[in-house]
């Protein structure tokens, strides 16, 4: 059950029960009507995972929704066990009339899906700048990824991950820090359309559906990303 799953395999295993694969995690949202109800959902999810809860399950409880995240913390990846836990949690919640799905708050005017944010930093010498970002954010390394060019993560898994993109030359005409916003593969077209309607520009879709490069009216960039187009 500790076999690491590929992107497509992980996504296919849980999509029908309302979970989405995002950056090496499985995520879903459960709508609730109060913080107390959310705490009850959190308890049921943790109980469904049993002794595996501490090393696989993370929970964000709010008055209107609960977001559940599954990942093998020891592997920093989705394993067969994580997909089994997702099915177990969804079944337990379904039995009490609750649903798991990618929509965070159930709004019809501006739906908002589960998502993950990363900060991308362009650098000529990644090994030289990485220690600064690690120190100033108080971040650490992912399990098995402590090399001089590897991403950095919040030890509490609350803040966005930081990753470094190799530059081949100075580019003073463009920003060198940008956001990567990972959304469910079936949410990306709606999110991109909304950004363009709000005055944004599409700079490149050459690598879609892995990522689209967008910019605001002043040229500040963001990449909307999905798991698709990156291999299995």
Helices and strands as residue ranges (DSSP letters): H 7-14, G 15-17, E 20-22, E 25-31, H 35-49, G 50-52, H 53-56, E 57-61, E 65-70, H 80-94, E 115-123, H 126-137, E 140-141, E 152-153, E 161-166, E 177-183, H 188-197, E 201-204, E 211-215, E 221-225
